[in-house]
Amino acid sequence: MNIFKKKAAAEDPPPGPTSTTTPAPSAPPPPPPPRSPAGVGTALPRPHVGRVRLLLAALVCVISAATSGLLLLEHHGEPRATAAVNQVCGEGAQSGCETVARSRYSEIRGMPLAAVGLLFVLSVGSLLLLSLLAGAESHDAVAALALLAFVLALAVDIVLLGVQVVAIHAFCRLCLLTYALNALALVLLLPARRDGAVVGEAVTKRDGRLVFAGWVLTTLALAAGVYAAEKALDTRQMSRTTSILGAAPAPLPSLLPARPLEPGSEAQRYQEEARVATEQARRLQEILDDPKKLEQYFAQKAAREFDANPVFPIKTDGVPSKGAPQGPIKVVEFSDFLCPFCRSIAGALAGYIPQTANRVTLYFKNYPLDSLCNPNVKQTIHEGACWLAMGGLCAQEQNAFWPYHDKVFSSPLEKPEMKDVVQIAADAGLDAAAMQSCLAAGRMKGRLAAQIEEGREGGVNATPTLFINGKRLPRINDFVATVDKEAGRLGLPPTPKPAP
């Protein structure tokens, strides 16, 4: 049978010398079966970043946007937002958020960083939400793009955190929350880190083009909205600042009688007084409604008050000083080492004094707002300030007051105790054992009490308070102008303007 012969021929013949059958050549192996075309009978690859991760990342953006919006409102002094921020960060001088918001680092070219952050998270959040309306191919592309955005945002956050640590010396808890939210969004989108190439692929497809076009239009609309909101808030803030009366006053009722008044009569005198009062009210309202006029008004008022203030004899012997030895213009600062405004003034004076051409001498005196050592303070504002003040007096014994002064103001402190003061002294290069002995002995309590009493007699009730040649300065922001005026009075040329 031929079929069997063919089968036998296909098999190897058994070995042996008696075999007389010539083996047929081996048949070539059959070709492999053809592969199925791509996409036929196989499932699409599962996207690296699923809808749940995209939705969670968008939710993080919403929370971050709410936080940034609250910071923006607080930056402009909106009362309800300020109250809410104070609940988190503390009030007044204790508020790290307030200190950061009032610093020069809170804006870039006049635009608050909170507004920039608000626009960023709204834009990225809208991109994530738009991707949920498209196909799975767009998910990875959007996730990769959003991941890159959050990497850059986190790099900026690290820089801003460094500014808070090094330059501002205060921490904004809500700012830190936005940094943490950016990091969380980055973690959620981390599976897209190998999918950078899919962004270009997605743009070539209809769904991808629609998503990115929608995102660009949405971002432009959001940018316009944030800018308009910023300008509106700025106008509201200016209105609160410049218009003490809150709104234009209603027209005064006419005091003119229906019939002419007799010259020299009592009614005519009242009419003239009413006319003068109305004119004064109009001029005052014009001043209040114009920021430049208002600032000029307050500056002139402060200058008149400074001129009228009596010269208070302040003892400067043995008081730490810097600048010109026995300069003709003596500036005495009553300060509190835990006062954030005192920290700002200390930095400003450190840059200003060297520019005064040996005409200004700065003296430092303590006025801690801590009832532990200051009987004039009914309620402690800066707990631990007494220990820092006594530490400064002990540091003066080691001829190292200014290194101690600079170290304290550059350190984040909260309710410091004696051991903290000793550590600060050691970090500043002082003899820690001598500092410990000085504080434990309480030798400086009397000297501190004398400075506090002297401040009280001179009218000090807040910090920082500055005296220029014995006269108390009503407003800190008039300092340079007042020093120039004092230099002119003494026949000296004006002091150089502080470097920007």
C-alpha positions in Angstrom: 0.0 0.0 0.0 1.5 3.2 -1.1 0.4 5.1 2.0 2.3 2.9 4.3 5.4 3.0 2.0 5.4 6.8 2.2 5.0 6.7 5.9 7.9 4.2 6.2 10.0 6.3 3.9 9.4 9.2 6.1 10.8 7.4 9.1 14.4 6.6 9.8 15.2 3.0 8.7 16.3 0.6 11.5 20.0 0.2 11.8 21.6 -3.0 10.6 23.8 -4.4 7.8 20.9 -6.5 6.3 19.0 -3.3 5.4 18.7 -3.0 1.6 16.3 -0.1 1.5 17.8 3.3 0.6 16.6 5.9 3.0 14.7 8.7 1.5 15.9 12.2 2.2 14.3 13.9 5.2 11.4 16.2 4.3 11.9 19.9 5.3 10.1 21.0 8.4 6.7 22.5 7.8 6.6 26.4 7.9 5.4 27.9 11.1 1.7 28.9 11.1 1.2 32.6 10.2 0.7 35.0 13.1 -2.6 36.7 13.6 -2.7 40.3 12.6 -2.1 42.8 15.4 -5.3 43.5 17.3 -7.1 40.4 15.9 -8.1 38.0 18.7 -5.9 39.8 21.3 -6.9 42.3 24.1 -5.7 45.9 24.1 -2.9 46.5 26.6 -4.1 47.7 29.9 -3.2 51.4 30.5 -0.5 52.0 33.1 -2.6 54.7 34.8 -6.2 53.8 35.4 -9.3 56.0 35.7 -9.2 55.7 39.5 -5.7 57.1 39.8 -6.6 60.0 37.4 -9.7 60.7 39.4 -7.8 60.7 42.7 -5.1 63.0 41.3 -7.9 65.4 40.1 -9.4 65.3 43.6 -6.0 66.2 45.1 -5.9 69.2 42.7 -9.3 70.3 43.9 -8.2 70.3 47.6 -5.0 72.1 46.7 -6.9 74.7 44.7 -9.2 75.3 47.8 -6.1 75.8 50.0 -4.4 78.1 47.5 -7.6 80.1 47.1 -7.8 80.5 50.9 -4.2 81.7 51.0 -4.9 84.2 48.2 -7.9 85.6 50.1 -5.7 85.8 53.3 -3.0 87.5 51.3 -5.4 90.3 50.5 -6.7 90.6 54.1 -10.2 89.2 53.5 -11.6 89.0 57.1 -13.3 85.5 56.9 -10.3 84.0 55.1 -7.9 85.6 57.6 -9.9 84.2 60.5 -9.9 80.7 58.9 -6.1 80.8 58.3 -5.6 82.0 61.9 -7.4 78.9 63.1 -4.6 76.8 61.5 -1.5 79.0 61.7 -2.2 81.1 64.8 -3.0 84.8 65.1 -1.0 88.0 64.7 2.7 87.7 65.3 2.4 84.1 66.1 1.0 83.3 62.7 3.6 81.8 60.3 1.1 82.1 57.5 0.8 85.8 58.2 4.5 86.3 58.3 5.0 84.5 55.0 2.1 86.4 53.4 3.5 89.8 54.4 7.1 89.0 53.3 8.5 90.2 50.0 8.8 86.6 48.8 5.0 86.1 48.7 4.8 87.8 45.3 6.5 87.7 42.0 6.3 90.8 39.9 3.2 91.9 41.8 1.4 88.6 41.4 0.9 86.6 44.6 2.4 83.1 44.5 -0.9 81.8 45.9 -2.6 83.0 42.6 0.1 81.2 40.6 -0.4 78.0 42.6 -4.2 78.3 42.2 -3.9 78.6 38.4 -1.5 75.7 38.3 -3.6 73.1 40.1 -6.8 74.2 38.4 -5.1 73.8 35.0 -3.7 70.3 35.8 -6.9 69.2 37.5 -8.9 70.2 34.4 -6.5 68.2 32.2 -7.0 65.1 34.3 -10.8 65.5 34.3 -10.9 66.0 30.5 -8.8 62.8 30.0 -11.6 60.8 31.7 -13.9 61.7 28.8 -11.5 60.3 26.2 -10.3 56.8 25.5 -7.8 54.7 27.3 -5.0 55.8 25.0 -5.3 59.3 26.2 -5.0 58.3 29.9 -1.3 57.5 29.8 -0.5 60.6 27.8 -2.3 62.9 30.2 -0.8 61.1 33.2 2.7 61.5 31.8 2.2 65.2 31.1 0.7 65.8 34.6 3.5 63.8 36.2 6.0 66.1 34.6 4.1 69.2 35.8 4.1 67.9 39.4 7.8 67.1 39.3 8.5 70.7 38.3 6.0 72.0 40.9 7.7 69.9 43.6 11.1 71.4 42.6 9.6 74.9 43.0 8.1 73.8 46.4 11.5 72.8 47.6 12.9 76.2 46.7 10.0 78.0 48.4 10.5 75.8 51.5 14.1 76.9 51.6 13.1 80.5 51.4 10.9 80.0 54.4 13.7 78.4 56.3 16.6 80.7 55.3 15.1 84.1 54.5 11.7 84.4 56.2 12.4 82.2 59.3 8.8 81.3 59.5 6.6 78.4 58.2 3.2 78.7 56.6 1.4 75.5 57.5 -1.1 75.9 54.6 1.8 76.4 52.2 3.3 73.2 53.5 0.0 71.4 52.9 0.0 72.4 49.2 3.6 71.1 48.9 2.4 67.8 50.4 -0.6 67.6 48.1 1.7 68.1 45.1 3.8 65.2 46.3 0.8 63.0 46.8 -0.4 63.7 43.2 3.0 62.9 41.9 2.9 59.5 43.7 -0.5 58.7 42.3 0.8 59.4 38.7 4.1 57.7 39.2 3.2 54.6 37.0 3.3 57.0 34.0 7.0 57.7 34.4 7.9 55.4 31.4 5.2 56.8 29.1 6.7 60.1 27.9 6.5 58.9 24.3 2.8 58.4 24.4 2.1 62.1 24.6 3.2 62.6 21.0 1.3 59.5 19.9 -1.9 60.8 21.6 -1.7 64.1 19.8 -1.9 62.3 16.5 -5.3 60.8 17.4 -8.6 62.4 17.5 -9.4 61.9 21.2 -6.0 63.2 22.2 -6.3 66.3 20.1 -9.7 67.1 21.5 -8.4 66.6 25.1 -5.4 68.9 24.6 -7.3 71.5 22.7 -9.9 71.6 25.5 -7.2 71.8 28.1 -5.6 74.8 26.4 -8.9 76.7 26.1 -9.8 75.8 29.7 -6.4 77.0 31.0 -6.8 80.3 29.1 -10.2 80.8 30.6 -8.9 79.9 34.1 -6.0 82.3 33.7 -8.4 85.1 32.8 -10.6 84.2 35.8 -7.7 84.1 38.3 -6.3 87.4 37.0 -9.7 89.1 37.3 -10.2 87.7 40.8 -6.7 88.9 41.8 -7.5 92.4 40.5 -10.9 92.4 42.3 -9.3 91.3 45.6 -6.6 93.9 45.2 -9.2 96.6 44.7 -11.1 95.5 47.7 -8.0 95.5 49.8 -7.1 99.0 48.6 -10.6 100.1 49.4 -10.4 98.8 53.0 -7.0 100.4 53.4 -7.7 103.8 51.9 -11.3 104.4 52.9 -11.6 104.4 56.7 -15.2 105.5 56.4 -15.9 102.3 54.4 -18.1 104.1 51.8 -18.8 107.5 50.5 -20.7 109.4 53.1 -24.3 110.3 52.3 -24.8 114.0 51.4 -25.2 116.1 54.5 -28.6 117.6 54.9 -28.8 121.2 53.8 -28.4 123.6 56.7 -29.4 126.6 54.7 -32.6 128.3 55.9 -35.4 129.0 53.6 -35.0 132.8 53.9 -31.9 135.0 53.9 -30.2 135.4 57.3 -29.3 138.6 58.9 -25.6 139.4 58.9 -23.9 138.8 62.2 -26.8 136.7 63.5 -26.4 133.5 65.5 -28.0 131.5 62.6 -25.5 132.9 60.1 -22.7 131.9 62.4 -24.0 128.3 62.5 -24.4 128.3 58.7 -20.8 129.3 58.3 -19.6 126.7 60.7 -21.6 124.0 58.8 -20.1 125.1 55.5 -16.6 124.9 56.9 -17.3 121.4 58.4 -18.7 120.2 55.1 -15.7 121.4 53.2 -13.3 119.7 55.7 -15.3 116.5 55.4 -15.0 116.7 51.6 -11.3 117.2 51.7 -10.8 114.4 54.2 -12.8 112.0 52.0 -10.6 113.0 49.0 -7.5 112.1 51.1 -9.0 108.8 52.3 -10.0 107.8 48.8 -6.5 108.4 47.3 -3.8 106.0 48.4 -1.0 108.5 47.7 -2.7 111.3 49.5 -3.5 108.9 52.4 0.1 107.8 52.8 1.2 111.5 52.6 -1.3 112.4 55.2 -0.1 109.7 57.6 3.5 110.5 56.9 2.9 114.2 57.7 0.9 113.3 60.8 3.7 111.0 62.0 6.3 113.7 61.3 4.4 116.3 63.3 4.0 113.8 66.1 7.8 113.0 66.1 8.6 116.7 66.2 6.3 117.2 69.1 7.6 114.2 71.1 9.8 115.1 74.0 13.4 114.0 74.1 13.5 111.0 76.4 16.9 110.5 78.2 17.9 106.9 77.4 20.9 105.4 79.0 23.3 103.9 76.5 26.4 103.3 78.6 27.3 99.6 78.5 24.5 98.9 75.9 25.3 96.7 72.9 25.8 98.9 69.8 26.9 98.7 66.2 27.7 101.3 63.6 29.6 104.5 64.2 31.1 104.8 67.7 29.3 107.7 69.3 27.6 108.7 66.1 25.7 112.0 65.9 22.4 110.1 65.2 21.7 107.6 67.9 19.0 105.0 67.3 17.8 102.9 70.2 15.7 99.8 69.5 13.5 98.2 72.2 13.1 94.7 70.9 11.8 91.2 71.6 13.8 88.2 70.4 10.6 86.3 69.5 8.9 89.1 67.7 8.7 88.4 63.9 8.6 92.1 63.1 11.7 92.6 65.2 13.4 89.9 63.2 12.5 91.8 60.0 13.7 95.1 61.4 17.0 93.5 62.6 17.7 92.3 59.1 16.8 95.7 57.6 19.0 97.6 60.0 21.9 95.2 59.5 22.0 96.2 55.9 21.2 99.9 56.5 23.7 100.8 59.2 26.9 100.1 57.2 25.6 102.5 54.5 25.2 105.5 56.8 28.8 106.7 56.6 29.5 106.5 60.3 26.7 108.9 61.2 24.3 106.4 62.9 24.8 104.3 66.0 22.3 101.6 66.8 21.7 100.5 70.4 19.8 97.4 71.4 17.6 97.1 74.5 15.3 94.4 75.6 11.5 94.7 76.0 10.3 91.0 76.0 6.5 90.7 75.7 6.5 87.9 78.4 4.8 88.4 81.7 7.4 86.2 83.4 9.8 89.2 83.6 7.7 92.1 82.2 5.0 93.3 84.6 3.7 95.7 82.0 2.4 92.8 79.9 -0.9 91.6 81.3 -0.9 88.5 79.1 2.1 86.8 77.7 2.5 87.1 74.0 5.9 85.6 73.4 6.5 82.8 76.0 10.2 82.3 76.6 11.3 85.8 75.5 12.6 86.5 79.0 15.1 83.7 78.8 16.3 84.9 75.4 16.6 88.5 76.7 18.7 87.3 79.7 20.7 85.2 77.3 21.6 88.4 75.4 22.7 90.1 78.5 24.9 87.1 79.5 26.3 87.0 75.9 27.3 90.6 76.4 29.5 89.5 79.3 31.4 87.4 76.8 31.6 90.3 74.3 29.6 88.3 71.9 26.2 89.9 71.9 25.8 90.4 68.2 26.7 86.8 67.2 24.1 85.7 69.8 21.6 88.3 68.5 22.0 87.1 64.9 21.8 83.4 65.8 18.6 83.9 67.8 16.9 85.8 65.0 17.9 83.2 62.5 16.6 80.2 64.5 13.0 78.9 64.5 12.1 79.0 68.2 8.9 78.1 70.1 8.6 78.7 73.8 12.4 78.5 74.4 13.7 77.5 77.9 17.1 78.0 79.6 18.5 74.9 77.9 17.5 76.2 74.5 19.3 79.5 75.2 22.5 77.6 76.2 22.3 75.6 73.0 21.9 78.7 70.9 24.9 80.3 72.6 27.0 77.2 71.9 25.9 77.2 68.2 26.9 80.9 68.0 30.4 80.1 69.3 29.9 81.3 72.9 31.1 79.5 76.0 28.1 77.3 76.8 29.2 76.6 80.4 29.5 80.3 81.1 26.1 80.9 79.6 24.6 78.1 81.8 26.2 79.6 84.9 25.1 83.1 84.1 21.5 82.1 83.5 21.3 79.8 86.5 22.6 82.5 88.8 20.0 85.0 87.7 22.5 87.8 87.7 20.9 89.5 84.7 17.4 89.8 86.2 18.1 93.2 87.6 19.6 94.6 84.4 16.7 93.3 82.4 14.1 94.7 84.8 15.9 98.1 84.5 15.6 98.1 80.7 12.0 97.1 80.8 11.2 99.9 83.2 13.1 102.4 81.1 11.1 101.3 78.1 7.8 101.8 80.0 8.8 105.3 81.0 9.6 106.1 77.4 6.2 105.0 76.2 7.2 101.6 74.8 4.1 99.3 74.7 4.9 97.2 71.6 7.9 95.9 69.7 9.9 97.0 67.9 9.9 100.6 69.1 12.7 102.9 67.8 14.0 106.2 69.3 16.0 108.6 67.2 18.1 110.9 69.3 15.8 110.4 72.2 12.5 110.9 70.3 10.1 108.0 69.8 9.4 107.2 66.2 5.6 106.9 65.6 5.9 104.7 62.4 8.7 102.3 61.5 8.3 102.9 57.8 9.2 106.6 58.3 12.6 105.6 59.7 14.9 106.5 56.8 13.0 109.8 56.1 13.2 110.7 59.8 16.9 109.9 60.0 17.5 112.1 56.9 15.5 114.9 58.5 17.5 114.6 61.7 20.8 114.7 59.7 19.6 117.9 58.1 18.8 119.4 61.5 22.3 118.6 62.6 23.8 120.1 59.4 24.8 116.6 58.0 24.3 115.5 54.4 21.4 113.0 53.9 22.2 109.4 54.6 22.4 107.1 51.6 19.2 105.2 50.7 19.1 101.6 51.7 20.1 99.2 49.0 17.2 97.3 47.5 
